């Protein structure tokens, strides 16, 4: 009964939407990369550098939206590095991705220590504030959950439609999907598989970084190194859960976020005094793994995912 009471509160769904927002940014970014045929395991580190770059830009005096742009550019820079090593040079996408994660995380740590050498606690910034959409925010349950969020949350959900439309209704999306399914057909049309894949990785990495920036500029007001906390790896799983489709992947992000919000509230119930808190922390990951197993059995992996392409090969 306690669980049902929690599920019927607007505050619970508002928290779920808020938790899902950075996951949506990063999941869409990873989905774009994989649709083009590149597995980007640099996502965890790119989210960290995005969180740091956006926060530091605002701390130094930039506006909030300028901070988002700085975060995106930082992510795109590491995306360029990843794309250069994996696409034209054909290096292992697993090794390069993990290397990018380590490099980006270390770069954020180094820049933080250099910029703030004597700071014991992270300085705070003024983050994005919730904006209630008139009339819509007054709808019972749904209104406070979906229409009283920060601007970055609205942007995250708008991007679901933008990415889906681009992938399935534009020539660019067709070329990108073909690059991940049958790159030889792309070359036969006179298009550059290398350019398409590199562009996808760079743009996708920019979205991942914005997902990280959400944490420092919308969810919290400061930066700390453990804040990404494995969200990047979750986003890779969400792409598979969503069968490489933006809408389903975003739904998976919302589902995981709901599990996460639920476990926090369950710890505050009488059950929390009996059950070890580690069990509650484990719940969203266990349920997500079960859902991933069920969904991935029917998923169709892009045929050329992680397959290097050399011009002229068939």
C-alpha positions in Angstrom: 0.0 0.0 0.0 2.9 2.3 0.8 4.3 1.8 -2.7 0.9 2.7 -4.3 0.6 5.8 -2.2 4.1 6.9 -3.4 3.3 6.2 -7.0 0.2 8.4 -6.8 2.0 11.5 -5.6 3.0 14.3 -8.0 6.3 14.8 -6.2 7.3 11.3 -7.0 6.8 11.7 -10.7 8.4 15.2 -10.7 11.5 13.6 -9.2 11.4 10.8 -11.8 11.2 13.3 -14.6 14.1 15.3 -13.1 16.3 12.2 -12.7 15.5 11.0 -16.2 16.5 14.3 -17.9 20.3 13.9 -17.9 19.8 10.2 -18.9 17.7 11.3 -21.9 20.4 13.7 -23.1 23.2 11.1 -22.8 21.1 8.2 -24.1 20.1 10.2 -27.3 23.8 11.0 -27.8 24.8 7.4 -27.5 22.0 6.3 -29.7 23.1 8.7 -32.5 26.7 7.3 -32.3 25.6 3.7 -32.4 23.1 4.3 -35.2 26.0 5.5 -37.3 28.0 2.3 -36.3 30.2 3.6 -33.5 30.0 2.4 -29.9 31.0 5.3 -27.7 32.2 4.0 -24.3 33.6 7.5 -23.6 30.2 8.5 -22.4 30.9 8.4 -18.7 33.9 10.6 -18.9 32.3 13.0 -21.4 29.4 13.5 -19.0 32.0 14.3 -16.2 33.8 16.9 -18.4 30.5 18.4 -19.4 29.3 18.7 -15.8 32.6 20.4 -14.9 32.9 22.6 -18.0 29.4 24.0 -17.8 29.6 24.6 -14.0 33.0 26.2 -14.2 31.9 28.5 -17.0 28.9 29.7 -15.0 31.1 30.1 -11.9 33.5 32.3 -13.8 30.7 34.6 -14.8 29.0 33.1 -18.0 25.3 32.8 -18.2 23.5 29.5 -17.7 22.9 28.9 -21.4 26.4 29.9 -22.2 27.5 27.3 -19.7 25.4 24.7 -21.5 27.1 25.7 -24.8 30.6 25.4 -23.2 29.7 21.9 -21.8 28.5 20.9 -25.3 31.7 22.1 -26.9 33.8 20.3 -24.4 32.0 17.1 -25.1 32.3 17.6 -28.8 36.0 18.1 -28.4 36.4 14.7 -26.8 34.0 13.3 -29.3 36.3 14.5 -32.1 39.2 12.7 -30.4 37.1 9.5 -30.2 35.9 9.8 -33.7 39.3 10.5 -35.2 40.8 7.4 -33.5 38.0 5.0 -34.2 36.6 6.0 -37.6 39.4 6.9 -40.1 42.1 5.0 -38.1 39.9 2.1 -37.2 41.2 1.6 -33.7 39.3 -0.5 -31.2 36.1 1.3 -30.2 36.2 -0.4 -26.8 39.8 0.6 -26.0 39.4 4.2 -27.3 36.1 4.7 -25.5 37.5 3.6 -22.1 40.6 5.8 -22.8 38.4 8.8 -23.5 36.5 8.2 -20.3 39.7 8.1 -18.3 41.2 11.1 -20.1 38.0 13.2 -19.7 37.6 12.3 -16.1 41.3 13.1 -15.3 41.1 16.3 -17.3 38.1 17.5 -15.2 40.0 16.6 -12.0 43.2 18.3 -13.1 41.3 21.5 -14.2 39.4 21.6 -10.9 42.5 21.3 -8.8 44.3 23.9 -10.8 41.4 26.3 -10.9 40.4 25.9 -7.2 43.6 24.7 -5.4 42.6 25.8 -1.9 38.8 25.1 -1.9 37.7 22.4 0.5 34.0 22.3 -0.6 32.8 23.0 -4.2 31.5 26.5 -4.7 27.9 26.9 -5.6 26.3 28.6 -8.6 22.7 29.7 -9.2 21.3 26.9 -11.3 18.3 26.8 -13.7 15.1 27.4 -11.8 11.8 25.5 -12.4 9.4 27.2 -14.8 5.8 26.3 -14.5 4.0 26.3 -17.8 0.7 28.2 -17.3 -2.5 26.0 -17.2 -0.6 22.8 -18.0 1.2 22.8 -14.7 -2.2 22.9 -12.9 -3.3 19.5 -14.3 -3.5 17.1 -11.3 -0.6 14.8 -10.9 0.7 15.2 -14.5 1.0 19.0 -14.3 3.5 19.3 -11.5 5.5 16.3 -12.8 6.0 17.3 -16.4 5.2 21.0 -16.7 6.9 22.6 -13.6 10.5 21.6 -14.5 13.6 23.5 -15.4 14.2 24.6 -19.0 16.8 21.9 -19.5 14.2 19.2 -18.8 11.9 20.7 -21.4 14.8 20.7 -23.8 15.6 17.0 -23.1 12.1 15.9 -23.9 11.9 18.2 -27.0 15.1 16.5 -28.3 13.4 13.1 -28.3 11.1 14.3 -31.0 13.9 16.2 -32.8 16.2 13.2 -32.9 13.3 10.8 -33.9 12.2 13.1 -36.7 15.8 13.5 -38.0 16.5 9.8 -38.0 13.3 8.7 -39.7 12.0 11.6 -41.7 15.1 13.3 -43.2 17.8 12.4 -45.8 20.4 13.0 -43.1 18.8 10.5 -40.8 18.6 7.9 -43.6 22.3 8.4 -44.4 23.2 8.1 -40.7 21.2 4.9 -40.2 22.6 3.4 -43.4 26.1 4.2 -42.2 25.4 1.9 -39.2 23.6 -0.8 -41.3 25.2 -0.9 -44.7 28.0 1.6 -45.1 28.9 0.3 -48.6 25.5 1.6 -49.8 26.3 5.0 -48.4 29.5 5.1 -50.3 27.7 3.9 -53.4 25.5 7.1 -53.2 28.6 9.2 -53.2 28.5 10.1 -49.5 31.3 9.9 -47.1 30.9 7.2 -44.4 33.8 8.7 -42.5 32.2 12.1 -42.4 28.8 10.8 -41.3 30.2 8.6 -38.6 32.6 11.3 -37.3 29.8 13.9 -37.3 27.5 11.5 -35.4 30.1 10.9 -32.7 30.8 14.6 -32.3 27.2 15.6 -32.1 26.3 12.6 -29.9 29.2 13.5 -27.5 27.9 17.0 -27.3 24.6 15.8 -26.1 26.2 13.5 -23.6 28.1 16.5 -22.1 24.9 18.4 -21.8 23.5 15.5 -19.8 26.4 15.9 -17.5 25.9 19.7 -17.4 22.3 19.1 -16.3 23.6 17.6 -13.0 25.6 20.7 -12.1 23.4 23.4 -13.6 19.9 22.1 -13.0 19.8 19.2 -10.6 22.5 20.5 -8.2 24.3 23.8 -7.9 27.9 22.6 -7.6 30.4 20.0 -9.0 31.8 16.9 -7.3 33.6 14.1 -9.0 31.2 11.2 -8.1 28.1 13.0 -9.4 27.8 11.1 -12.7 28.1 7.9 -10.7 27.7 5.4 -13.5 24.9 7.1 -15.4 26.9 6.9 -18.6 27.0 3.1 -18.4 23.2 3.0 -17.7 22.6 5.1 -20.8 24.5 2.5 -23.0 22.1 -0.1 -21.6 19.1 2.2 -22.2 20.0 2.3 -25.9 19.8 -1.4 -26.1 16.6 -1.4 -24.0 15.0 1.0 -26.5 16.1 -1.1 -29.5 18.0 1.9 -30.8 14.8 4.0 -31.1 14.7 7.4 -29.4 11.2 7.1 -28.0 11.7 3.7 -26.4 15.1 4.6 -25.1 13.7 7.8 -23.5 10.9 5.7 -22.0 13.5 3.3 -20.5 15.3 6.4 -19.0 12.0 7.4 -17.4 11.4 3.9 -16.1 14.9 3.7 -14.5 14.4 7.1 -13.0 11.1 6.0 -11.5 12.8 3.0 -9.9 15.5 5.3 -8.6 13.0 7.8 -7.1 11.0 4.9 -5.6 14.0 3.5 -3.7 14.8 6.8 -2.2 11.2 7.1 -0.9 11.1 3.5 0.3 14.0 4.2 2.6 12.0 6.8 4.4 9.1 4.4 5.1 8.9 2.0 8.1 10.3 -0.6 5.7 13.5 1.4 5.6 14.2 0.8 9.2 14.1 -3.0 8.7 15.7 -3.5 5.2 19.3 -2.5 4.7 19.6 0.6 2.6 21.9 -1.2 0.2 19.0 -3.3 -0.9 17.0 -0.2 -1.9 20.0 1.2 -3.8 20.2 -2.1 -5.7 16.5 -2.1 -6.7 16.6 0.2 -9.8 19.6 -1.6 -11.2 18.2 -5.1 -10.7 14.9 -4.1 -12.2 16.6 -2.3 -15.1 18.7 -5.4 -15.8 15.6 -7.6 -15.9 13.8 -5.2 -18.2 16.9 -5.0 -20.4 17.0 -8.8 -20.7 13.4 -9.0 -21.7 13.6 -6.2 -24.3 17.1 -6.9 -25.8 16.0 -10.4 -26.9 13.9 -8.8 -29.6 16.3 -5.9 -30.3 17.9 -5.7 -33.8 21.5 -4.4 -33.4 22.7 -2.1 -36.2 24.5 -4.5 -38.6 27.7 -2.5 -38.9 27.9 -1.4 -35.3 31.6 -1.5 -34.2 32.6 -2.7 -37.7 35.4 -0.4 -39.2 34.8 0.8 -42.8 37.5 1.4 -45.3 36.7 3.2 -48.5 36.4 0.9 -51.5 35.7 -2.2 -49.4 32.5 -4.3 -50.0 
